[in-house]
Amino acid sequence: MDYIENGRPVHTQCTRSKKGRILSRTTFAEYYEANRKSYQEKEHLYKRRQAIVEHPFGTIKRQWGFGYILTKKGISRASSDVGFMFIAF
């Protein structure tokens, strides 16, 4: 199958294969597109969230030195550690 652009085949620009080139999309592609569209429509809200909500996480990670949490003996203990950090903040 040759693709035509301005009356000329453009197959040679896409691939060297005689059979052509197969493109596939992930099953999540529609969600990626919806998220991208939502972000573009509401970019001012995302910027505001970044300024307000992300600040505590950055402070806890960089200034307090909690860049990662060791799960010790399970996620419940790790989540309690994170809870203590937020209480302290």
Buried (B, 14 or more C-beta within 10 A) or exposed (E): EEEEEEEEEEBEEEEEEEEEEEEEEEEEEEEEEEEEEEEEEEEEEEEEEEEEEEEEEEEBEEEEEBEEEEEEEEEEEBEEEEEEBEEEE
